[in-house]
Amino acid sequence: MMKIDTQERWLFLSIFYPQHQWHDLLLKGLYPFFNSSPPGLKDYLIHFGTNKGDHVGLSCLVSAGQCGAFISRFNDFFTGYFQSIPGLKSYNDELATTEQVYMNIPFNTLCHSLHQFLPQAATGDRAAYRYLWSQSTKQLYLAFETDPFDLEDLFSASLYLTLLVLLDGGVDARAYTHELGKMVEMDAVRGGYDQRYKEAGGMLNEIYEDCLSIIRGSPNPRLKAIADWSLLFRNYCALGPNLPMLLSHLYFHLGIPVNGRGIISYFTQQLMKTHFQKSASYNGF
């Protein structure tokens, strides 16, 4: 029987804050908080989401004896942050509120144990898998440290990272991409994915070419952050992980809703299929 470690605990915390201000929260709130050496903190992961309202979720590994002190510091820090930089509703937020049956949790609210993000590897070294997402959290800071971002930008990042994992993934990625085509076929019909793909064709082809330049080791300097970020997953994939599981965790990490994941799957499958037809092989395909 596995021994339960009682010396540390995972705390799951949610900060309700509007998408259009996530950049402020990341750089002016979360980054300073974690750099302030909060009591008992050993590791942390972040994720984004919209369930019950726009929020940034935190998974914090804390020494068991200092959980109370950690939560007290967390509450004090972000109560002060809300007073300094309050989350404000946008026009779109106002529209969304009027259309909902159940109200979202208000912005500038802290919740405990509402959202959880703690990816578990099905097999292999679970500590290494957790470390992967801890490092991804830190790369996410670097990727978005200069420009404001929202869910649309996280969607683009997800598409880049998915393509890079698959393009650098060899035989496993080829099999996964084949399965992907069957998985998204019905969703594509229902969701109008094909029309969206045609409308975004130019941009999607640019993203694909960007990814190839990263794989070849000659990325544009503007792609350095995404190239460094993707290397975490590409290195891990070299160990032969479960690709659907890894990508599912990636989408949760970046707050991509279920319909958004279907669109990413369809766009990815179509891009790889189209470019494979143009070229006899690319990286083993």
N, C-alpha and C positions, 0 to 999 in steps of 0.2 A: 504494500500500500504506500502511495506517495505521501511523504510527510509534508504537512501544510506549514508554510513559513509564516509564523506569527510575528516576525520582527518587522514586517513592512506591509503596507496596505495600498491598494489602488483607490484613489478618490476620483470620482467622476463629477465634474463641475461644468455648468453651462452658463455662458454670458450672452444674454439676449441683446443684440446690437444690430443695426441695419446693415445690409450688404454694402451700401454705398459708403459706409464708414469702417468697413472691416480693415482697411489699410491703416487707418488711425489706431484702431484697437491693437492690431498686430505690432506696430512699431512704437507706439507711444504708451501702450498698456501692457501687453503680454511680454514683449521683449524686456522692458525695464523691470517688470515684476520678477521674471525668472532670473534675471541678472542680479537681483537684490539679495540672493541667497536666502529664500524663504525657509523657515525652520523645517528640517527633516526631509527636504526634497532630494530624491535620488535620481529621478528620471521623469520625463513627461512627453506626451504626445498631444498633438492638437488635431482637430478636425472641424470642418464647417458643415452647416446644415440649415434646413428651413423647417423641419418638423416642429410644430407648435410655435413657429416664428423664426426669423433669422437669428442665428446664434453661432458662436464659436464654442466648441466643446473642448474640454481639457481632461486628459487622463494623467493623473499625477501619482507617481510612486513615492510614498512617504513613509518614513520610519513610524512604526505603530505608536510609539510613545509620544510622538510630536504631531499627531494628526490634528488635535485640538488647536495647537498653536499655529499650525499651517493654515487651517481654515479661518482662524481669526485674522491672520495676516492677509489672506486672500480677500476676505470680506471688507476689511478696512481699506486695503489698497484700491479695490475697484469701486467701492462707494465713493472714495475721493476722486477716482478717475471720472466717474459719471458726473460729478459736480463740475469738473474741469472741462470735460469734452463729452457732453451728453449725446446719446444717440437720438437722432431726429428723424421723424417720418418724412419720406419723400412722397411725391404725388402718386407714384405707383403703389406705395405702401397704403395710402389712404384708399385707393381703389380696391386693393386686395381685401382690406378690412371689411368693407361694406358687402363683399360677396361671400363671406364665410359664415357658415352656420355656427361654428364654435370659434370664439375669439382666440387669437394668438396670445401668448404671454407677452406682456408689454416690454418694450425696449427698456434698457437700464435696469434689468432684473438679473439676479444671480440665483441659480438653482443647483441643487445637489442631487446626484444619482438619477438624473432624468434621461440623459443621453450617455451611452457608453461606446467607447472605441478602444478596443484592446485586441488587435489581430492575433489569432492563434494559428500556428502552423499545424497542419494535419499530421505531418511527420517531420522528422529531423530535429535540428537544434532550435528549440522554441525561444531560447534567450537570444540567439542570433537573429531570429525573425523579428522579435520585439525591437532589437537594436536597429534593424533596418528602418522601422517606422519612426523611431526616435531620430535617426539621422535624416530621414525625409522631412521631418518637422523643421529641422535646422536649415535644410536646403530650401525649404519653402520660404523661410524668412529672406534668404538671399535672392530668390527669384522675384520676390515682390517688394523689395526694400525701396525701390525708387519710384515706382508708379502705383497709383491707386488701382484697386482691382475689385471685382465682384464675381458673382457666380459664372458669368460668361467667360471671364478670364480663366477661372479655374477649369471650366469646360475645355478651353483651348489647351491648357496645360495637360489635362487628362488625355487629350487626343495626341499631343506630342509624345507623352510618356508611353502611351499604349503602342503607338507606331514604332517607337524606338525599341521597346522590349521585343516586339514581334519581328522587326526587321533584323534584329541581332540575335534572334532566338533559334535559328536553324530548323531542324526537323520537327521539333515539338511545336514551334510556332506555325509551321506549315499545316500540321494536323489540326491545330486549334483554329486556324483561319478557315479551314475547310468546314469544320463543325460550326463555326461562326456563321457561315453562309446559310446553313440550314436553320440555325436558331433564330436569325433575325428576319427571315423571309416573310412570315406572317405579320410580324410587328411592322415591317417596312410598308406593307400594303395598308395596314390600318392607320399607321401614323403619318403617311405621306412622306416617308424618309427619302424616297427617290427624287421627289420634287425639291426637297431641301438640299439634297446632294447636288442636283443640277444648278440650283441657285448659288451655292457656295463653291462651285467647282474650281474657280480660279484660286481662291484662297486655300482650298484644301490641297490642291496640287503644289502650291508654294510650301505648305507645311510638310508635305511629303518630301519635296526636294531638300528642305531644311534638314529633315531627319536623315536623309541619305548623306548630306554633307557632314553631319555629326558622326555617323557610323564610319565614314571614310577618314575621320580625324581632321577635317578642314572646315570647321563651322565658322560662320560669320561671328564676329565678336559679340553681337547682340544676343547670340544663342548660348553664350558661355554658361549662364545660370541653368538653363534647361539641360544643357549637355552634362554638366556636373551632376545635376539632380538625377537624370536618367541613368547615369553610370552606376548608381546604387542598385537599381533594379536589374540592370543588365548583368552586373557582376553576380547578383543573387541568382538570376535565372540560369547562369552558367552551371549552377549546382543542381539543376533539374527540378525546380519547384512545380507546384500545381499552378499553372498559368491562370486558369479561370479564378481560382481563389485569390491569387495575388492581385489581379486586376479588380476583382470585386472589392477588396480591401482598399485599393487605391481610390476607387470612385467614392467610397464612403469617407475616406480621409479628406477628399476634396469637395465633399458635399454634393456630388452629382446625383440628382434624383433618378428614379427607375427609368422614366422615359428618356432622360438624357443619356443613360447608359446604353439604351437600345440604339439611340442615334449614333453614339460613338462606335458601337459595334458595327453598325451598318456602314458608316463612313470608312472605318478601318478596312472592313472586308472589301468594299468597292475600290478603294484606293489601291490596295495590294493586288486585287484581281486585275484592275486596269493596267497597272504598271508592269505586272508580270507578263501580260499579253504583249506589251511593247518591247520587253527585253527577255531574252532566253533564260536569264537567271539573274537573281540579285541575292547575294549572301546565302546561297544554298537553295533558293526557291526555284 
